[in-house]
Amino acid sequence: MTTLLEKQTDAVSAKAVRFAGERLVVELSDGRELSVPYKKIAWLRWLAKATPKQRANWSLEPGGYAIYWDDLDDGVEICHLLGMESLS
């Protein structure tokens, strides 16, 4: 069974990535921007521990379905970012 969230995330991809302070900001293919406080999210602690130089060395996987940091040998899929619960 396909959920609405799966349908929505399948159609959205990453176009650009940047860091603004302690936030990972992802520009999405549908025009939205997703901003995530990576230091406050347990499953992104590997990104919080990285140096600014390591964080800056990212690439998009084919089709923009994920962001990958080669220096860190880790990445994150856009669908996981979109499916997050609010931190507040």
C-alpha positions as CSV (number, residue, x, y, z in Angstrom):
1,M,0.0,0.0,0.0
2,T,1.4,3.4,-1.0
3,T,0.9,6.2,1.4
4,L,0.4,9.9,0.6
5,L,3.8,10.7,2.1
6,E,5.5,8.2,-0.1
7,K,3.8,9.7,-3.2
8,Q,4.8,13.2,-2.1
9,T,8.4,12.3,-1.4
10,D,8.9,10.3,-4.5
11,A,8.1,13.4,-6.6
12,V,10.5,15.7,-4.7
13,S,14.2,15.8,-5.1
14,A,17.1,17.9,-3.8
15,K,18.5,20.6,-6.1
16,A,21.0,22.3,-3.8
17,V,22.4,22.1,-0.3
18,R,23.9,24.7,2.0
19,F,24.6,25.2,5.7
20,A,23.3,28.3,7.5
21,G,24.6,28.3,11.1
22,E,23.6,25.0,12.7
23,R,21.0,24.2,10.0
24,L,21.2,22.0,7.0
25,V,19.2,23.8,4.2
26,V,18.0,21.8,1.2
27,E,16.4,23.4,-1.8
28,L,13.8,21.1,-3.2
29,S,12.7,20.5,-6.8
30,D,9.2,21.8,-6.1
31,G,10.5,25.2,-4.9
32,R,10.4,24.6,-1.1
33,E,13.3,24.9,1.2
34,L,13.8,22.4,4.0
35,S,15.8,23.6,7.0
36,V,16.9,21.0,9.6
37,P,18.8,21.7,12.9
38,Y,21.3,18.9,12.3
39,K,22.9,19.2,15.8
40,K,19.5,18.5,17.5
41,I,18.7,15.3,15.5
42,A,20.2,12.1,16.9
43,W,20.5,10.3,13.5
44,L,22.4,13.3,12.1
45,R,25.0,13.5,14.9
46,W,27.7,12.3,12.4
47,L,27.1,15.5,10.5
48,A,27.3,17.6,13.6
49,K,30.7,16.1,14.5
50,A,32.1,16.9,11.0
51,T,34.3,19.8,10.3
52,P,32.9,22.7,8.2
53,K,35.2,21.5,5.3
54,Q,33.8,18.0,5.5
55,R,30.2,19.3,5.6
56,A,30.9,21.4,2.5
57,N,32.0,18.4,0.5
58,W,28.6,17.0,-0.4
59,S,27.1,15.7,-3.6
60,L,23.6,14.8,-4.8
61,E,22.8,11.2,-5.7
62,P,21.4,10.7,-9.2
63,G,17.9,12.1,-9.4
64,G,18.5,14.1,-6.2
65,Y,17.0,11.5,-4.0
66,A,19.8,11.8,-1.4
67,I,22.7,13.9,-0.3
68,Y,26.0,12.2,0.2
69,W,29.2,13.3,2.0
70,D,32.1,11.4,0.6
71,D,34.6,12.5,3.3
72,L,32.2,11.2,5.9
73,D,31.0,8.1,4.0
74,D,27.5,8.9,5.0
75,G,24.4,10.6,3.6
76,V,20.7,11.2,4.0
77,E,17.7,10.5,1.8
78,I,15.4,13.4,1.2
79,C,12.3,11.3,2.1
80,H,13.7,10.9,5.6
81,L,14.1,14.6,6.0
82,L,10.6,15.2,4.7
83,G,9.1,12.5,7.0
84,M,10.6,14.0,10.2
85,E,8.3,14.9,13.1
86,S,8.5,18.4,14.5
87,L,11.1,18.9,17.2
88,S,8.9,21.3,19.2
